[in-house]
Amino acid sequence: MDKKILIAIDGSAYSSNSLDYLIRLFKNDEFLSVHLLSIISSSAGDQSWMFDVDPLRQHSPATERRKRTAERYLKDARARLVRNGFNENNITFQAKITSASIATAIHAEANRGTYDGLLIGRRGIGKVGEMFFGSVSSYLVEKCHDVPLWIIDGAITSVHFLLAVQCKPHSLMAADHLGYIIKNEPGSRIHLYHSSVLFGDKAKMKVEDFYDQWGKDWCDQHIDLDTRLYHAHTQVLLDNGIERERIFELPIQTDLEASRDLLRQARKHKCGTIVIGRRPRSEDKGIFGGVSDRALQQAEDIALWLVG
């Protein structure tokens, strides 16, 4: 098995959207395995007296009931995947009780396992969405850098991708992740797009800046800084087994704000997912955050893959 995805399940419409998204993209991929995870808070509330009367009790009755409910959600999710073409042997699940926050527990599992992606649904924008984004999603966006984060907003029907092309090493890492994940999904198209920000970062990269990750020989042959790395991103996809006819290079355009431009291009070209390489945590994002942060704030009915 060469690809494994961790999916957070809570029985809501939002985790249902996540399952729909996974089914639409990967229902016939025999090389994909899935681990379904449900986290239950162990907060005892007003039933903490139970531990005084029965010191051998591990969790409150309310917590145990929530665990049983979570296990039912997980079994339903597994059955739904199997009905839609997933191999039952490639699906595992776990309901885990934790005294930490739900976001912390999800992050810990993502780091513990050998996962190629963490898939979560979010509750959209608006007041309710902001509350959820402020707890689970935003925590994972901030902390989860070692495992690519797939955030699903709303119901997504398109299986096509917009790959945000940047003249940065982490952008090529995003292309590498995308190519590796969807190489066995022939129905998916990839649109390469570079948004030239009118008043953005003008720092220039050198070919040597890519040597550590890609090697000197490959970089000297494929890094095309003068053409915004369109060729390099294409080559990374080709190296992963993506057919050339599935890759489309969109013309560069200039906008005041890259995240808004990416969302507009995704809608225009009917892409259900935007893939963005994230800058290293050590780099300053400024007071308004990075492109990925702003894209998440504006995203509706679209998936964002954040890599790095």
C-alpha positions in Angstrom: 0.0 0.0 0.0 1.7 3.2 -1.0 -0.7 5.9 0.0 -2.5 6.3 3.4 -5.0 9.0 4.4 -6.1 10.0 7.9 -9.8 11.2 8.0 -11.3 12.9 11.0 -14.9 11.7 11.5 -17.5 13.2 13.8 -20.8 12.1 12.2 -21.6 15.6 11.0 -22.5 16.7 7.5 -19.0 18.1 7.2 -17.3 14.8 7.7 -19.9 13.4 5.3 -18.7 15.9 2.7 -15.1 14.6 3.4 -16.2 11.1 2.6 -18.0 12.2 -0.6 -14.8 14.0 -1.7 -12.7 10.9 -1.0 -15.1 8.6 -2.9 -15.3 10.9 -5.9 -11.5 11.0 -6.2 -10.3 7.6 -5.1 -13.1 5.0 -5.3 -11.2 2.8 -7.6 -7.7 3.3 -6.3 -6.4 0.0 -5.0 -3.3 1.6 -3.7 -5.0 3.9 -1.3 -5.7 3.0 2.4 -7.7 5.0 4.8 -7.7 5.4 8.6 -10.9 6.8 10.1 -10.4 8.6 13.4 -13.0 9.9 15.8 -11.9 11.8 18.9 -14.0 11.9 22.1 -13.4 14.4 24.9 -13.1 12.8 28.3 -14.4 15.9 30.1 -16.5 14.4 32.9 -18.7 17.5 33.6 -21.1 17.1 36.5 -20.6 13.3 36.5 -17.1 13.4 38.0 -18.6 12.0 41.3 -18.8 8.6 39.6 -15.0 8.3 39.9 -15.3 8.7 43.7 -17.8 5.9 44.0 -16.1 3.6 41.5 -12.4 4.3 41.4 -11.9 1.6 38.8 -14.0 3.4 36.3 -11.9 4.7 33.5 -14.4 7.2 32.0 -17.7 8.7 32.8 -20.9 7.1 31.5 -21.4 10.1 29.3 -18.0 9.7 27.7 -18.6 6.0 27.2 -21.9 6.8 25.5 -20.1 9.3 23.2 -17.5 6.6 22.4 -20.2 4.1 21.4 -21.8 6.7 19.2 -18.5 7.6 17.6 -17.8 3.9 16.9 -21.2 3.7 15.1 -20.3 6.7 13.0 -17.0 5.1 12.1 -18.6 1.8 11.1 -21.1 3.6 9.0 -18.3 5.6 7.3 -16.4 2.4 6.6 -19.5 0.7 5.1 -20.1 3.7 2.9 -16.6 3.6 1.5 -16.9 -0.1 0.9 -20.2 0.3 -0.9 -18.4 2.9 -3.2 -15.6 0.7 -4.3 -13.0 0.8 -1.5 -11.4 -2.4 -0.4 -12.5 -3.2 3.2 -9.1 -4.5 3.9 -7.6 -1.1 3.2 -9.8 0.7 5.8 -9.1 0.9 9.5 -10.9 3.0 12.2 -10.4 4.1 15.8 -12.5 5.9 18.3 -10.1 7.5 20.8 -10.9 9.2 24.1 -8.6 12.0 25.1 -8.2 14.5 27.9 -6.5 16.9 25.5 -8.3 19.0 22.9 -9.7 17.4 19.8 -7.4 19.3 17.6 -4.3 18.3 19.6 -5.4 14.6 19.5 -5.9 14.7 15.7 -2.5 16.3 15.2 -0.8 13.8 17.5 -2.3 10.9 15.5 -1.2 12.5 12.2 2.3 12.8 13.4 2.3 9.3 14.9 1.2 7.4 11.8 2.8 7.2 8.4 0.1 9.3 6.6 0.3 11.0 3.3 -2.5 13.4 4.1 -4.9 14.5 6.8 -8.4 15.1 5.6 -10.9 17.2 7.6 -14.2 18.8 6.8 -14.9 22.3 8.1 -18.1 24.1 8.8 -17.8 26.8 6.1 -17.6 30.5 6.8 -19.9 32.7 8.8 -20.2 32.8 12.6 -20.5 29.0 13.2 -17.7 28.3 10.7 -15.5 30.9 12.4 -16.0 29.2 15.7 -15.0 25.8 14.3 -12.2 27.2 12.2 -10.9 29.0 15.3 -10.7 25.7 17.2 -9.9 22.6 15.2 -9.1 23.8 11.6 -7.0 26.8 12.5 -5.0 24.8 15.1 -4.2 22.2 12.5 -3.3 24.8 9.9 -0.9 26.4 12.3 0.6 23.2 13.7 0.3 20.5 11.0 3.3 21.0 8.7 4.8 17.5 8.5 1.6 15.9 7.0 -0.2 17.5 4.1 -3.5 19.0 5.3 -6.6 18.6 3.1 -9.4 20.9 4.2 -12.9 20.3 2.7 -15.4 23.2 2.6 -18.8 22.2 1.4 -19.9 19.7 -1.2 -17.3 19.4 -4.0 -18.1 17.7 -7.3 -15.1 18.4 -9.5 -12.1 16.1 -9.5 -9.8 18.6 -11.2 -7.0 20.5 -9.5 -5.5 24.0 -9.6 -1.8 23.9 -8.6 -0.5 27.2 -7.3 2.8 27.7 -9.1 5.4 29.7 -7.1 9.1 30.2 -7.7 9.9 28.5 -4.4 11.1 25.0 -3.4 8.0 24.4 -1.3 5.8 24.9 -4.3 7.6 22.0 -6.1 7.0 19.9 -3.0 3.3 20.6 -3.4 3.5 19.4 -7.1 5.3 16.3 -5.9 2.6 15.5 -3.4 -0.1 16.1 -5.9 1.5 13.9 -8.6 2.2 11.1 -6.1 -1.4 11.1 -4.8 -3.4 11.3 -8.0 -1.1 9.4 -10.4 -3.7 6.5 -10.5 -6.7 8.8 -11.1 -6.9 9.3 -14.9 -10.0 11.4 -14.7 -8.3 14.3 -12.9 -6.8 17.3 -14.7 -4.2 19.6 -13.3 -4.2 23.3 -14.1 -0.9 25.1 -13.3 -1.3 28.7 -12.5 0.9 31.5 -11.3 -0.7 34.6 -9.8 1.6 37.6 -10.1 0.9 39.8 -7.2 1.2 43.5 -8.0 2.8 44.5 -4.7 4.1 41.2 -3.5 7.4 39.6 -2.5 10.1 40.4 -5.1 12.8 38.3 -3.6 14.7 36.4 -6.3 15.5 32.7 -6.0 18.6 31.1 -7.5 18.8 27.6 -9.1 21.1 26.7 -6.2 18.3 27.3 -3.7 16.6 24.1 -5.1 19.6 21.8 -4.9 19.0 20.4 -1.4 15.6 19.0 -2.3 16.0 18.1 -5.9 19.7 17.6 -6.6 22.0 19.6 -8.8 21.6 17.6 -12.0 17.8 17.7 -12.0 17.7 21.4 -11.1 20.3 22.4 -13.8 18.1 20.7 -16.3 14.6 21.7 -15.2 14.5 24.8 -13.0 13.2 27.6 -15.2 13.1 30.7 -13.1 12.6 33.0 -16.1 9.3 31.3 -16.9 8.1 31.1 -13.2 8.9 27.3 -12.9 6.0 26.2 -15.1 8.4 23.6 -16.7 9.8 22.5 -13.4 6.3 21.9 -11.9 5.3 20.0 -15.0 8.4 17.9 -14.9 7.7 17.0 -11.2 4.2 15.8 -12.2 5.6 13.8 -15.2 8.2 12.2 -12.9 5.4 11.0 -10.7 3.7 9.3 -13.7 1.1 12.0 -14.6 0.3 11.9 -18.3 1.3 15.1 -20.2 -2.3 15.4 -21.6 -3.6 15.8 -18.1 -1.5 18.9 -17.4 -2.6 22.4 -18.5 -0.6 25.6 -18.1 -2.7 28.7 -17.6 -1.4 32.1 -18.6 0.1 34.2 -15.8 -2.1 37.1 -14.6 -1.6 39.9 -12.2 -3.8 40.6 -9.2 -3.6 42.7 -6.0 -4.2 39.6 -3.9 -3.0 36.1 -4.8 -5.5 34.1 -2.7 -8.5 35.8 -4.2 -7.0 35.2 -7.7 -6.4 31.5 -7.0 -10.0 31.0 -5.9 -11.3 32.9 -9.0 -9.2 30.8 -11.4 -10.3 27.6 -9.7 -14.0 28.5 -10.2 -13.3 29.6 -13.8 -11.6 26.3 -14.7 -14.0 24.1 -12.7 -11.4 22.9 -10.3 -12.6 21.4 -7.0 -9.2 21.5 -5.3 -6.5 24.1 -4.9 -3.0 22.8 -4.0 -0.6 25.3 -2.3 2.9 24.8 -1.1 3.4 26.4 2.3 6.5 28.4 3.2 8.6 27.0 6.1 7.4 27.9 9.6 10.6 29.9 10.1 9.6 32.4 7.4 7.6 35.4 8.4 4.1 35.6 6.9 3.5 39.2 7.8 0.5 40.6 9.7 -2.1 39.4 7.2 -0.7 35.8 7.0 0.3 33.8 4.0 -1.6 33.0 0.7 -2.8 29.7 2.2 -4.2 31.4 5.3 -6.1 34.0 3.3 -7.4 31.5 0.8 -8.8 29.4 3.6 -10.6 32.5 5.0 -12.3 33.1 1.7 -12.9 29.5 0.5 -16.4 28.2 -0.1 -17.4 24.9 -1.6 -13.8 24.0 -2.5 -11.0 21.8 -1.1 -7.5 23.2 -0.2 -4.5 21.0 0.1 -1.7 22.7 2.1 1.7 21.0 1.7 4.6 21.9 4.0 
